[in-house]
C-alpha cells in the first residue's frame, strides 16, 4: 500500500494531515522563516537556506523575501532564476522551472487542487498536478499559474493573468483566463 506521500507525489488523492507530510511542511516553514527574516547583507546565509529548502536548483537562484512554498523539494529550478517579493509556490507536485526565468512580485504557482465533487472534497483529501515553466520565461506580477499548466520557453505572461491552460513557446499571453495575444521572436 502506498504512503500518503507516495500518493501525493503520484498526483493521487492523499491526506494532507498525514504525519510525515505535515512534518516535512513544518521543516519547510522553519527554513522559510529563517530565509524571510534574513537581511540583504546575508547572501551566504540566504544561499545556504535556499539550498536546504530547494535542493534541486542550479546556480544563481535569487529569491527576494518574503517567499513561500509548501515543501521546496518538489521544485526543480534551473540556473539564474529570479523570484521577486512575495511569491508563493504550492509545490505539492513537481514544479519545473527553466533557467533564466523571471517571476514578478506576488506570482502564485499552484500545483495543489481539490476534488470538484463536494462529497469528495468534504473527505479532506486533495491532490496536485505538476507545473512546467520553460527557460527564459517572464511571468508578470500577480499572475496565477494553475495546476497542470505548462508554459513554453521564452514566453511572457502579462501581469495579473490567470493561466489555466498550457501556453506555447515564444508568445505573449495575458488575461483572465490567460490567452495568447501575439507571437514573439522569430523562433
C-alpha positions in Angstrom: 0.0 0.0 0.0 1.3 3.5 -0.9 2.1 6.0 1.8 0.3 9.4 1.7 3.5 11.0 0.4 3.7 8.5 -2.4 0.1 9.2 -3.3 0.8 13.0 -3.1 3.8 12.7 -5.4 1.9 10.5 -7.9 -0.9 13.0 -8.2 -3.4 10.9 -6.4 -5.9 11.8 -3.7 -3.9 11.9 -0.4 -4.4 13.1 3.2 -2.5 16.4 3.7 -2.7 15.9 7.5 -0.5 12.7 7.4 2.3 13.0 10.0 5.2 12.6 7.5 3.8 15.2 5.1 3.0 17.6 8.0 6.5 17.2 9.4 8.0 18.0 6.0 5.8 21.1 5.6 6.9 22.2 9.1 10.6 21.8 8.2 10.0 23.9 5.1 8.2 26.6 7.2 11.1 26.8 9.6 13.6 27.3 6.7 11.2 29.9 5.2 11.0 31.8 8.5 14.8 32.0 8.6 15.0 33.0 4.9 12.3 35.6 5.2 13.9 37.1 8.3 17.3 37.3 6.8 18.9 40.6 5.7 20.1 41.7 2.3 23.7 41.6 3.5 23.5 37.9 4.5 23.9 36.5 1.0 25.8 33.4 2.1 23.2 32.6 4.7 20.4 33.0 2.2 22.2 30.8 -0.2 22.6 28.1 2.4 18.9 28.3 3.4 17.8 28.2 -0.3 19.9 25.1 -0.9 18.4 23.4 2.1 14.9 24.4 1.1 15.2 23.8 -2.7 17.9 21.2 -3.1 17.2 20.7 -6.9 18.4 24.1 -8.1 21.0 25.4 -10.5 23.5 28.2 -9.7 22.3 31.8 -9.2 18.8 31.3 -7.7 17.7 34.7 -6.4 14.7 34.9 -4.1 13.6 38.3 -2.8 11.9 37.6 0.5 9.3 37.1 1.6 8.9 33.8 -0.3 6.6 30.9 0.5 6.3 27.3 -0.6 4.9 24.0 0.7 7.9 21.7 0.6 10.7 23.1 -1.6 12.0 19.6 -2.6 9.3 19.4 -5.3 10.8 22.4 -7.1 13.4 21.7 -9.9 14.9 25.0 -10.7 17.4 25.9 -13.5 20.2 28.5 -13.3 19.8 32.2 -12.7 16.1 32.1 -11.8 14.6 35.1 -10.0 11.6 35.4 -7.7 10.6 38.9 -6.8 8.9 39.8 -3.5 6.0 37.8 -2.1 5.9 34.8 -4.5 4.1 31.6 -3.5 4.8 28.1 -4.9 2.5 25.4 -3.7 4.8 22.6 -4.7 2.7 19.6 -3.7 3.6 18.1 -7.1 6.7 18.8 -9.1 7.3 22.4 -10.3 9.9 22.5 -13.0 11.3 26.0 -13.8 13.8 26.5 -16.6 16.9 28.6 -16.5 16.8 32.4 -16.6 13.1 32.6 -15.8 11.8 35.7 -14.0 8.9 35.9 -11.6 7.4 39.3 -10.8 6.1 40.2 -7.4 3.2 38.3 -5.9 3.3 35.5 -8.5 1.4 32.4 -7.3 2.2 28.9 -8.6 -0.4 26.3 -7.5 0.0 22.6 -8.1 -2.4 21.8 -5.2 -6.0 21.3 -6.0 -9.2 19.8 -4.6 -11.9 17.5 -5.9 -14.8 19.2 -7.7 -17.4 16.9 -6.1 -18.3 18.4 -2.7 -18.6 14.9 -1.1 -15.1 14.0 -2.1 -13.9 17.5 -1.0 -15.5 17.0 2.4 -13.3 14.0 3.0 -10.4 16.4 3.4 -8.4 14.6 0.7 -6.6 16.7 -2.0 -4.3 16.1 -5.0 -1.9 18.0 -7.2 -0.9 18.4 -10.8 2.6 19.2 -11.9 3.6 22.5 -13.5 6.3 23.1 -16.0 7.7 26.6 -16.9 10.3 26.8 -19.7 13.6 28.6 -20.0 13.8 32.4 -20.4 10.1 32.9 -19.4 9.0 36.1 -17.8 5.9 36.0 -15.6 4.4 39.4 -14.7 3.5 40.5 -11.2 0.4 38.9 -9.5 0.0 36.3 -12.2 -1.5 32.9 -11.0 -0.3 29.7 -12.6 -3.0 27.0 -12.1 -2.4 23.2 -11.5 -1.2 21.1 -14.5 -0.1 24.1 -16.7 2.9 24.1 -19.0 4.4 27.4 -20.2 6.8 27.2 -23.2 10.3 28.6 -23.5 10.8 32.3 -24.0 7.1 33.2 -23.4 5.9 36.3 -21.5 2.9 36.1 -19.2 1.2 39.5 -18.6 0.8 40.9 -15.1 -2.4 39.8 -13.3 -3.0 36.9 -15.7 -4.6 33.6 -14.6 -3.0 30.8 -16.5 -5.5 27.9 -16.6 -4.3 26.2 -19.8 -0.9 25.5 -21.5 0.9 28.4 -23.2 3.2 27.6 -26.1 6.7 28.8 -26.6 7.6 32.3 -27.9 4.3 34.1 -27.2 3.0 37.0 -25.1 -0.1 35.8 -23.3 -2.3 37.7 -20.8 -5.7 37.9 -19.3 -8.2 36.0 -17.2 -8.3 33.4 -18.4 -4.8 33.8 -19.9 -4.7 33.6 -23.7 -2.1 34.1 -26.4 -2.1 37.8 -27.6 0.8 37.6 -30.1 3.9 35.7 -31.2 7.3 36.8 -30.0 10.7 36.5 -31.7 11.5 34.7 -34.9 11.5 31.2 -33.3 
